[in-house]
Amino acid sequence: MRMRPAPNDVVERIEAALRRHAEREAKRISVSMKEGTVTLSGRVDSRAQRLAAVGAAWSAPGVGAVVDDLELS
């Protein structure tokens, strides 16, 4: 008989996997800022990742513009 993991254990494992994935993706994106303009460059694997990166840039304080130079791989 196979034991089922506790729900908290499952949640923790999923959250850890998501953090690892986000860290791996973040290393592929370069961020620079000059005079309130943030430029994102590098590669992302999906449109959703591109939108997440651009959204994160826009949400940072002091950002007046975002240049999206990300490439979809």
C-alpha positions as CSV (number, residue, x, y, z in Angstrom):
1,M,0.0,0.0,0.0
2,R,1.3,3.4,-1.0
3,M,1.1,6.2,1.6
4,R,-0.3,9.5,0.4
5,P,1.8,12.6,1.3
6,A,0.3,15.1,3.6
7,P,-1.3,18.1,1.8
8,N,1.2,20.5,3.4
9,D,4.1,18.4,2.1
10,V,2.6,18.6,-1.4
11,V,2.1,22.3,-1.2
12,E,5.7,22.8,0.0
13,R,7.1,20.7,-2.8
14,I,5.1,22.6,-5.5
15,E,6.2,25.9,-4.1
16,A,9.8,24.8,-4.0
17,A,9.6,23.7,-7.6
18,L,8.1,27.0,-8.6
19,R,10.8,28.9,-6.9
20,R,13.5,26.8,-8.6
21,H,11.9,27.5,-12.0
22,A,11.6,31.2,-11.4
23,E,15.2,31.4,-10.3
24,R,16.4,29.6,-13.4
25,E,14.3,31.8,-15.6
26,A,15.5,35.0,-13.9
27,K,19.1,34.1,-14.6
28,R,18.3,34.3,-18.4
29,I,16.9,37.8,-18.2
30,S,19.1,40.9,-18.0
31,V,17.7,44.0,-16.5
32,S,19.1,47.5,-16.8
33,M,17.8,50.9,-15.8
34,K,18.6,54.4,-17.0
35,E,16.7,57.5,-16.2
36,G,13.5,55.7,-15.2
37,T,13.5,53.4,-18.2
38,V,14.0,49.6,-17.6
39,T,15.3,47.5,-20.4
40,L,14.8,43.7,-20.3
41,S,16.9,41.5,-22.6
42,G,17.5,37.8,-22.8
43,R,15.4,34.8,-23.6
44,V,12.1,33.5,-22.2
45,D,10.3,30.2,-23.0
46,S,6.8,31.5,-23.3
47,R,4.6,34.6,-23.8
48,A,3.4,34.1,-20.2
49,Q,7.0,34.4,-18.9
50,R,7.5,37.5,-21.1
51,L,4.4,39.1,-19.7
52,A,5.4,38.2,-16.1
53,A,8.8,39.8,-16.6
54,V,7.4,43.0,-18.1
55,G,4.7,43.2,-15.4
56,A,7.4,42.8,-12.7
57,A,9.4,45.6,-14.3
58,W,6.4,47.9,-14.4
59,S,5.5,47.3,-10.8
60,A,8.9,48.4,-9.5
61,P,8.9,51.9,-8.0
62,G,10.4,54.7,-10.1
63,V,9.8,53.0,-13.4
64,G,8.5,55.3,-16.1
65,A,9.0,53.1,-19.1
66,V,9.8,49.5,-20.0
67,V,11.7,48.4,-23.1
68,D,11.0,44.7,-23.9
69,D,13.9,43.3,-25.8
70,L,13.2,39.7,-24.6
71,E,13.4,37.0,-27.2
72,L,11.0,34.0,-27.2
73,S,12.8,30.7,-27.5
